[in-house]
Amino acid sequence: MAFDPTYPFDLPFLPPAIDLKNPIFFDLLLKARTELAELNGSSIALPNPMLLLSPAIVKESLASSEIENIHTTLVEALHNQLLPESEQKGPDKEVLRYREALLWGFKHLHQFPISTRIILGIHSQLIPSGGEYRKQQNRIANVTSKEVLYTPPIANHIGQLAGNWENFVNQPADVIDPLIKCAIAHYQFEAIHPFTDGNGRTGRILMVLQLAQDNILRLPILYISGFINKNRAEYYRSLRGITTQSDWNAFILFMLRAFYSQAKETKEMFLKIMNLYQEFLEEIKKQHPKIYSADLVQQFFSFPVLTPVRLGTNLDIHYTTASRYLSTLTTSGHLKSAKVGKYHFFANHRLIKILS
């Protein structure tokens, strides 16, 4: 039967009926695995994993949210993460929830494998009223013309489809290459479209967690949404190609390019961050030996924007001591300060430039 976007899609179970060891994947697969291995290697020597995790996850959160037309800036998101939730702006709140959802999922991977429990937990972090599969039919439509582009499977099929998806995702690496498995699972999750809202963001988090579960990534640091954002038209076209023509190869190749490109870009970004971190260590130790400590320097990389209150809390020092440290480092040019409303922010502007 021909595909009808207005009718609930009869989504086939996984695995797809294709050659998962097709030679056309080999070159890109090798390049992607090499870059991912190098990205992993760059994270092993870190004194504190949060040096990578915090900035990388905020950057990924921004890109993933932008795909859903949630727009803000890196600086605004970093400012808002220091404010009480009641004072956070809507778009920044969404970005920060994405970060918390990714961190929540990564933390719980150590307790149980990717499963419905993980999926629902991530969704409840993203959407405060979420955390359960939809009970009603939903549709994807063109925002402007309202034309229906896709109607996901009916709600009472979600349980079976999610169970099949879970079994596929948890197959060992010797059965199917983890990168190809990740690409296939991503399409399937988006095609199931199990939630009323938040499907795209949940699906992109699950991709990174899959790679961590399969030991491709040591930390959830792959900036995958950046590639999707830059190639959004091709991403949606290749997803649709599976639905309408069972053209899996085009989408798998697209995702392998994404893994390769973003592993390379993320690795290069982290090398710049680590070089800057070493500069900060050496400069502050030389210029300000009375306040220098590795813990202090790490704060400006784990939290590229700080307030005296947050720095004091993080280092267990008095507010006035934290204020003095921040003022000293602002005078020497290591930080830039700005007053926004009643708050006084201090930014590691060189790190923000790298992230931006």
C-alpha positions in Angstrom: 0.0 0.0 0.0 1.4 3.5 -0.9 2.4 5.8 1.9 -0.5 8.1 2.9 0.7 10.9 5.3 -2.8 11.4 6.7 -3.2 7.7 7.8 -1.4 6.2 10.8 1.8 4.7 9.5 2.1 0.9 9.8 5.7 1.0 11.0 7.6 -2.3 10.4 9.5 -3.8 13.4 13.3 -3.8 13.5 15.7 -4.9 12.2 15.1 -3.4 8.7 15.2 -5.7 5.7 18.5 -4.4 4.4 22.2 -5.5 4.2 23.6 -4.0 7.5 27.1 -4.9 6.3 26.8 -3.2 2.9 30.3 -2.1 1.6 29.0 1.4 0.9 29.1 2.1 4.6 32.7 0.9 5.2 34.7 4.1 4.4 32.6 6.4 6.4 32.2 3.9 9.2 36.0 3.7 9.5 36.5 7.4 9.4 33.7 8.0 12.0 35.0 5.3 14.3 38.6 6.7 14.1 37.4 10.3 15.0 35.2 9.0 17.8 38.2 7.0 19.2 40.3 10.2 19.1 37.5 12.2 20.8 37.4 9.6 23.5 41.1 9.8 23.9 41.0 13.5 24.4 38.7 13.1 27.4 40.8 10.5 29.2 43.5 12.8 30.5 41.0 15.3 31.9 41.4 16.2 35.6 37.7 16.8 35.9 35.2 15.4 33.4 33.0 18.4 33.9 35.6 20.5 32.1 34.2 18.8 29.0 30.7 17.9 30.0 29.3 21.2 31.1 30.3 23.4 28.2 29.7 20.7 25.6 26.2 19.8 26.9 25.1 23.4 26.9 26.3 23.8 23.3 24.5 20.6 22.3 21.4 21.7 24.2 21.3 25.0 22.3 21.6 23.2 18.9 19.0 20.5 19.7 16.5 23.1 20.9 17.1 25.3 17.9 16.0 22.4 15.7 12.6 22.7 17.5 12.6 26.4 16.9 13.5 27.2 20.5 15.9 30.1 20.1 18.3 31.7 22.6 22.0 32.4 22.9 24.9 30.6 24.7 25.5 33.6 27.0 21.8 33.9 27.9 21.6 30.1 28.7 24.7 30.3 30.8 23.3 33.3 32.7 20.0 31.7 33.3 21.5 28.4 34.6 22.5 30.5 37.6 19.1 31.8 38.3 16.2 30.3 40.2 13.8 28.4 37.8 11.1 30.9 38.5 13.3 33.7 37.0 14.5 31.8 34.0 13.2 32.8 30.6 11.2 30.3 28.6 13.7 29.4 25.8 16.6 29.2 28.3 14.6 27.0 30.6 14.0 24.6 27.7 17.7 24.5 26.9 18.6 23.9 30.5 16.1 21.1 30.8 17.7 19.4 27.8 21.0 19.5 29.6 19.5 18.0 32.8 17.7 15.3 30.8 21.0 14.3 29.1 22.9 14.2 32.4 20.0 12.3 34.1 20.1 9.7 31.3 23.9 9.3 31.4 23.8 8.9 35.2 21.2 6.2 35.0 22.9 4.2 32.3 25.1 2.9 35.1 22.0 1.4 36.8 20.1 -0.1 33.9 20.3 -0.3 30.1 18.5 2.0 27.6 14.9 1.0 28.0 11.4 2.5 28.5 12.4 3.5 32.0 15.3 5.6 30.5 13.1 7.0 27.8 10.3 8.1 30.1 12.8 9.5 32.6 14.5 11.6 30.0 11.1 12.9 28.7 10.0 13.8 32.2 13.2 15.9 32.6 12.5 17.6 29.3 8.7 18.1 29.8 7.7 18.6 33.4 4.2 17.3 32.6 5.6 14.4 30.6 7.0 11.0 31.3 4.4 8.8 29.7 3.7 7.6 26.2 0.9 9.4 24.3 -2.6 8.0 24.6 -4.0 9.8 21.5 -3.2 10.1 17.8 -0.8 12.9 16.8 0.4 14.3 13.5 3.3 16.2 12.0 2.2 19.0 9.8 3.8 21.9 7.9 3.7 24.9 10.3 2.7 27.4 7.6 0.4 25.4 5.2 -0.9 23.0 7.9 -0.4 20.2 5.4 -0.1 16.8 7.1 3.4 15.4 6.5 3.3 12.3 8.6 0.9 10.5 10.9 2.7 8.2 13.4 1.4 4.7 14.4 -1.7 4.5 16.6 -1.2 4.9 20.3 -2.0 1.4 21.3 0.9 0.1 19.1 3.5 2.1 20.9 4.1 -0.5 23.6 5.0 -3.2 21.1 7.0 -0.9 18.9 8.9 0.5 21.9 9.6 -3.1 23.2 11.0 -4.1 19.7 13.1 -0.9 19.7 14.5 -1.6 23.1 15.5 -5.2 22.1 17.2 -3.9 18.9 19.1 -1.2 20.8 20.5 -3.6 23.4 21.9 -6.1 20.8 25.7 -6.6 21.3 28.2 -4.8 19.1 29.2 -8.0 17.3 25.7 -8.4 15.9 25.5 -4.9 14.3 28.0 -2.0 14.3 27.0 0.5 17.0 27.0 3.5 14.7 24.7 1.8 12.1 22.5 0.5 15.0 22.3 4.1 16.4 21.2 5.5 13.0 18.5 2.9 12.5 17.3 3.3 16.1 17.0 7.0 15.7 14.8 6.8 12.7 12.6 4.2 14.4 12.2 6.3 17.5 11.2 9.4 15.5 8.8 7.3 13.4 7.1 5.8 16.5 6.8 9.4 17.7 5.7 8.2 21.2 5.1 11.5 22.8 2.8 14.5 22.2 5.8 16.8 22.4 9.6 16.4 22.9 10.1 13.5 20.5 13.0 15.1 18.6 14.9 16.2 21.7 14.4 12.8 23.4 15.5 11.0 20.3 18.7 13.1 20.0 19.6 12.5 23.6 19.0 8.7 23.1 21.5 8.7 20.2 24.3 10.0 22.5 23.4 7.6 25.3 23.4 4.7 22.9 27.0 5.5 21.9 27.9 5.7 25.5 26.2 2.4 26.3 28.0 0.7 23.5 31.4 2.1 24.7 31.9 4.3 21.6 31.8 7.4 23.9 33.3 7.6 27.4 31.3 10.7 28.1 28.1 12.0 26.4 30.1 14.7 24.7 29.2 14.4 21.0 27.8 17.6 19.6 25.5 15.7 17.2 22.7 18.3 16.9 25.1 20.8 15.3 25.4 18.7 12.1 21.6 18.1 12.0 21.0 21.8 12.4 23.4 22.7 9.5 21.9 20.0 7.3 18.3 20.1 8.4 16.7 19.8 5.0 18.7 16.7 4.1 18.1 15.2 7.6 14.3 15.4 7.2 14.5 14.4 3.5 16.4 11.2 4.3 14.1 10.4 7.2 11.2 10.7 4.9 13.0 8.5 2.3 12.8 5.6 4.7 9.1 6.1 5.4 8.1 6.5 1.8 10.7 4.3 -0.1 12.4 2.2 2.5 15.6 4.0 1.5 17.7 3.2 4.6 21.1 3.6 2.9 20.8 7.4 2.4 19.9 8.0 6.0 22.6 5.7 7.4 25.2 7.4 5.3 23.9 10.8 6.4 24.2 9.8 10.1 27.7 8.3 9.5 28.8 11.7 8.1 27.2 13.3 11.1 29.1 11.1 13.6 32.4 11.7 11.7 32.0 15.5 11.3 30.8 16.1 14.8 33.4 13.9 16.4 36.1 15.8 14.6 34.6 19.2 15.4 34.0 18.3 19.0 37.5 17.0 19.4 39.0 20.2 17.9 36.8 22.3 20.2 38.0 20.3 23.3 41.7 20.7 22.3 41.2 24.4 22.2 39.4 24.3 25.6 42.3 22.2 27.1 44.9 24.6 25.7 43.0 27.5 27.2 42.7 25.7 30.5 46.5 25.2 30.6 47.0 28.9 29.9 44.7 29.8 32.7 46.5 27.5 35.1 49.9 28.9 34.2 48.8 32.6 34.1 46.8 32.7 37.3 49.5 30.7 39.2 52.1 33.2 38.0 50.1 36.4 38.3 47.9 35.6 41.3 49.7 33.0 43.5 47.8 34.1 46.6 44.5 33.0 45.2 45.6 30.3 42.8 44.3 26.8 43.0 43.4 24.2 40.4 39.9 24.0 41.9 39.4 27.7 41.3 40.5 27.5 37.7 38.3 24.5 37.0 35.3 26.5 38.1 35.7 28.9 35.2 35.6 25.9 32.8 32.9 23.9 34.4 30.8 27.1 34.7 31.8 29.6 32.0 29.6 32.2 33.7 29.6 32.5 37.5 28.3 34.8 40.2 30.0 35.4 43.6 27.3 33.3 45.3 27.7 30.3 43.0 31.5 30.4 43.2 31.4 30.7 47.0 29.0 27.7 47.2 31.0 25.6 44.8 34.3 26.2 46.6 32.9 26.4 50.1 34.3 29.9 50.6 32.7 33.1 51.9 30.8 35.3 49.5 33.2 38.2 50.0 36.2 36.0 49.3 34.6 34.7 46.1 33.8 38.4 45.1 37.5 39.3 45.7 38.7 36.4 43.5 36.3 37.3 40.7 37.2 41.0 40.8 41.0 40.2 40.8 40.6 38.0 37.7 38.5 40.6 36.0 41.1 43.2 36.5 43.7 40.9 35.0 41.5 40.2 32.0 40.8 36.6 32.6 37.1 37.3 33.2 34.7 39.9 32.0 31.9 41.2 34.3 28.4 42.4 33.5 25.5 43.4 35.7 22.1 42.1 34.5 19.3 43.3 36.7 20.2 42.5 40.3 22.8 39.9 39.3 26.5 40.4 38.8 27.9 37.9 36.3 31.6 37.0 35.6 32.3 35.3 32.3 35.2 33.3 31.0 34.9 35.2 27.7 37.7 33.3 25.9 36.0 30.0 26.6 32.7 31.4 25.5 34.3 32.5 22.2 35.5 28.9 21.6 32.0 27.5 22.4 30.4 30.1 20.1 
